[in-house]
């Protein structure tokens, strides 16, 4: 990743409220056109981190640049180039879709406003509903409207805060298709989520828990970087099996995934030695598998300490 490609480069970002450190010594580099996911539980500091990275919130410590501007001294310049989609729908429910977009276009003082609004309506598939009140829209259509409003001023950076909360699977899929189209145009996108299936849509993932970045890496390299191994077991008597395996040498965690257990360890050989005695049980079916993002996240979270306790 060459410096010429980097559009966000921050170090040591820290945010303190009262006696609580909400974000602690956060570093990040993001290349242009990347979809960068911030994965973590609710209250982990994802939103605060994104706001500091982009100059929307002043850190107590740290420094860096975003879109070529200093995140502290030139935050007003960054804000002009950012589109921000909040978790809660924040447009006007008593206005139509078109009226909402026209109002936002007025705020940004966009030239040829009507043409720009028409373009946004068409691009997000909203033209047929242009005269529908925003308050009557379903979650998925509100999501499209919010994204259209974010993109009206052609931002270089898009911030998405839990963008698909409460949205059905079809709408979520369509939303992510749109996000990748924008990224292909060179728009850099930061998205916070706690959905594992959405995290895999990102080019890079940063795990955040209790204000600390646990790890960040390209999404296709992250699992290998942590170095976990996993066995999946299905069958009857899984609760009893869990009790027998808990605390055994070589086993870091046992997690239930539907009708199966995923048993994970750091050392592949030690893990196999721990589970091998149960291979002969005719009621159980064992498969060695590559760990997923959820196993990695559970493992990383198990070693984290809640900063609000």
N, C-alpha and C positions, 0 to 999 in steps of 0.2 A: 504494500500500500504506500505509494509515493506521496510526499507532502503536497504535491500539486492537486491530488485528488481529494484531500481532506477538507471538508467544509465545517466540521465541528472538532475543536481540539481544546479540551478543558482539563485542568488538573486541580485536585485538592478541594473541589467544591464541597462546602459544608454549610448546613443550615441548622440554626439553633432557635428553638422557641422556648423561652423560659429556661428551665434547667434540663430540657430534653434536646438531644442531638438527633434531629429528624433525618438528616442526610450527613454521612460522615466520610470526608476525604474521598470524594468521587472523581475518578479519572475517566475520560472517554475520548475516542477518536472515531469519527464517522465519515466515510467517503461519500462523495456526491452521488445521488441517485440510489442510495441504499435504503432498504426498509429495515429499520433497527428496532427490535422489540425489547421492551422492558417488562420482564416477567417477574411476578412476585405476588404475595398475598395482599389483601386489602390492608391499607395502613402501613405499607412497607416503605413508603417514601418515593414511589414511582413518579407521581404527579409533581411533587416538589422538585425532584431531580430534573425532570424535563423542563420545567419552568425556569430553573436556574441556568440550565445549559443554553437556553435560547434567550436569555436576557429579560425574561418576563418576571423574574423574582431575583432580588439582590442577595447573593450569598454572604454569610458571615466571614467566610474565608475561601481562598481559591482564586483561580484566574483562568483565562483562556479566551478563545475567539470562536465566533459562530458567523458563518457566511462572510468572513473577512473582517468582522467588527469585534471589538473588545466587549465581552459579555457584561462588564461592569460600567465602563465609561461611555460605551456607544450602544447601549441597549435600545435606545429609541430608534436607531437605524435598523437594528435586527427586527424589531416589532413590525416595521413596514413590509418586511419580506417574509413574514410568517403567517400561515393560516392555522387557526387553533379551533379544534372541534372538542368541546367539553363533553364529559360523560353524560350530564343532564342536558336535555334539549333546551336551548337557551334563546331560540328565536320567538317571534311573536305569534301566538296561537290564534289571535283574532284577526290576523291578516292572511291573505291567500299566499300560496307558494310564490307567485310572481311578485306580489307586493313585498314580501319578505326580501326577496333577492334584489328588488329595485331599491329598497331602503338601504340594504347593505352596500349596494353599488354607489348610492349617494354619499354614504359615510366615507367611502374610499375615494370619492371624487373621480370616478371612472369615466373616461371619455366614451362617447357613443354608448350610453348606458343601456338603452333598449336592446341594441344588437348583442351586447355582452350578456345580458340577462337571457335573451333567447338562446344564445349559444350554450349557456350553463344548463338551461332547461332541457335542451336536446341531448347534451352530453350525458346527463344523469337520468335520462328517460322520464323526465318530469313534465314534458310539454302537454300531454293530454290531461294532466291534473293541475295545470298552471293556475286555474281559478278556484281550486279547492282550498278551504280554510286549513291552515297548518294544524290547528287543534284537532281536526277530525282525522288526521293521518294515523296509520298504524306505525309501529316502531320502525319498521324497515323503511317506509317512505319518509318518515321524519329524519332518519339517518341520511338518506340521499339528499334531502333538502339542506341539512346541516353541512354536508360535504360540499354541495354546490356553493353555498355561501362562503365557505372557507377558501374556495378556489377562484372566486370572482376576480380578485386582484392579481392573479397569476403569481402566487408566492413561490419562493425557492425552497421553502421548508414547510412541512405540514406536521402539526402536532395532533395526535389522536389519543384522547384520554378515555380508555375503556370504550371504544367506539361501538362495539356490537352488544353491549349489555342489554338484555331483554329483547333481542332480535332473533327471529326464527332462522333455522339453518340455511334455507335457500337464500334469504336476504344477506346473511353473513357471507356466503360464498360469492354472491354477486358483488358485494362490497369489496372483498379482497381482490376480485378480478379487476375492479376499477383502480384500486390502490397500486397494483402492479403496472397497469397502463401508465399511471402518473409517474411512477418510479422510472419506467423506461424512457420517459421524456426528460429525465434529469432532476425531477423533484425529489428531495431528500425527505424521508418520512420517519418520524419517531412515534412509536405506538406503545402504549402501556396496556397490558392485559394480564389476566390470570387464567386464560384458557390455553391449555397445552396445544390443542389442535390449531389455534391461531398462531402460536409461537413458531410453528414449523413453516408458516408462510413468510417468515422474516429471513432476511439475508444474514443478519447478526442478532444475537440474543445476549442481553445482560440480565443475570439473575440478581434481584435485589431483595434483601430481607432485613427488616429492622434497621433501615437506614444505611446499610452497608452493601456494597457490590460484592457478591460472592464469587462471581466469575463472569467474563464476557468473551465471546468467541464467535466465529462464523457458525451458523446453525448446524452445518453438516460436519463440523469438527468438534463441537462442544462435548458430545457424549464421550468421544474417544479421549478428549483432554482430561476428563475427570477420572477415567480409567476403571469404571465399574464393570462387573460381570453379573449376569442374571440367569437364573433358571425359572421357568414357568411350570407350574404344576396344577393339573386339573384332576377332579375326582371327588370322592366322598371322604368325609372326615377331615376337612381342611382346618377346622378350628382346633381339633386335637393335634394335628400336625404342627400347627403354628406354636402351640404350647411346648411341643417337644423340641422345636428348632430354636426357640427364643433363647438368646444368650450363648448359642453355640459358637465355638471358635470359627472364624472365617465368614460369619454372617453379619452384615452391617444392618440390614433391614429386611422386614417381611411386610409386604403390602398386598392388600386384597384388590384385585382388579376383576370385578364382576364375579364369575364363577371360578376364578383361578387365583393362585397366589404367585406373586413375583418375589423371589428370594434373591437378594443382591449382596455382593461382597466386593472388596477391593482386590483380593488375590484370587485369580481364577482357579488355581489348584486347591487352595484352602477351602474355597466355597464348594468345589466338587466333593472334596473329602467329607464336608459336613452333611451334604444331602445324599450322598451315595447309599448309605444304609437303608434309605427308604425307596430306592429304585425297584426293589423286589416286591413291593406292595402292589398287588394286582388291581387295587382300587384307585391307583394313582397313575397319571400319565405325565412324564417329565420331558421338557423340551428346553435345551439351552438356547437362549435368545440374546440379541443385542439390547442393552438397556435403552429405554426411551427417555424423553425429556422429563417425564413425570418422576421416574425413578431417580434421575439426577437431582431434580429439585427437592424431592423428599430427603435425599441423602444430605444435600447441602444445608437444608433447613434444620436438620437434626443437630447440626453443630453450631447453630446461630443462637444468640441470646437476645431476648426481647428488650429493646431499649426503653420501654415504658414500664417495665416492672421495677 
